[in-house]
């Protein structure tokens, strides 16, 4: 594992310090971890889609027509 020495890092903004630290100590995800993350993301994204819904027929000028009743 790489190490960072010196006081130069302490002069950076806190978010930059955290980012550098995370990049130094981070390990790659295993295939099982990646699959779990992907599955969770797909589940979450699917909550925010309207798959199968026609979006090209929306708007005030494209309302369904009403037919006059032939029954009196």
C-alpha positions as CSV (number, residue, x, y, z in Angstrom):
1,X,0.0,0.0,0.0
2,X,1.3,3.5,-0.9
3,X,1.7,6.0,1.8
4,X,1.6,9.8,1.7
5,X,4.1,11.7,3.8
6,X,4.5,15.4,4.4
7,X,2.4,18.3,5.5
8,X,1.4,19.4,1.9
9,X,-1.8,17.2,2.0
10,X,-3.0,19.1,5.2
11,X,-3.0,22.3,3.2
12,X,-5.6,21.0,0.8
13,X,-9.3,21.4,1.3
14,X,-10.8,18.6,3.4
15,X,-12.8,17.1,0.5
16,X,-9.6,16.8,-1.5
17,X,-7.7,15.2,1.4
18,X,-10.5,12.6,1.8
19,X,-10.5,11.9,-2.0
20,X,-6.7,11.3,-2.0
21,X,-6.9,9.1,1.1
22,X,-9.7,7.0,-0.4
23,X,-7.8,6.6,-3.7
24,X,-4.7,5.4,-1.8
25,X,-6.3,2.8,0.5
26,X,-9.1,1.7,-1.7
27,X,-9.2,-1.9,-3.0
28,X,-11.0,-3.2,-6.1
29,X,-14.4,-4.7,-5.7
30,X,-14.7,-8.5,-6.1
31,X,-17.0,-9.9,-8.8
32,X,-19.6,-10.8,-6.2
33,X,-19.5,-7.3,-4.7
34,X,-19.9,-5.8,-8.2
35,X,-22.8,-8.0,-9.0
36,X,-24.6,-7.1,-5.8
37,X,-24.0,-3.4,-6.4
38,X,-25.3,-3.7,-10.0
39,X,-28.4,-5.6,-8.9
40,X,-29.2,-2.9,-6.2
41,X,-28.7,-0.1,-8.7
42,X,-30.9,-1.8,-11.3
43,X,-33.7,-2.3,-8.7
44,X,-33.4,1.4,-7.7
45,X,-33.4,2.7,-11.3
46,X,-36.4,0.6,-12.2
47,X,-38.4,2.4,-9.6
48,X,-37.9,5.6,-11.6
49,X,-38.8,4.4,-15.1
50,X,-42.1,4.1,-16.9
51,X,-41.1,1.3,-19.2
52,X,-43.9,0.5,-21.7
53,X,-45.7,3.8,-21.3
54,X,-46.3,5.8,-24.4
55,X,-44.9,9.3,-23.9
56,X,-45.3,10.5,-27.4
57,X,-49.1,10.8,-27.0
58,X,-49.1,13.2,-24.1
59,X,-50.1,16.9,-24.1
60,X,-53.3,18.9,-24.2
61,X,-53.8,18.7,-28.0
62,X,-53.4,14.9,-28.0
63,X,-56.2,14.0,-25.6
64,X,-58.3,11.0,-26.6
65,X,-61.3,12.0,-28.7
66,X,-64.8,11.5,-27.3
67,X,-67.4,10.2,-29.7
68,X,-70.9,11.5,-29.5
69,X,-73.3,8.9,-28.2
70,X,-75.6,7.5,-30.9
71,X,-78.0,6.4,-28.3
72,X,-80.6,9.0,-27.5
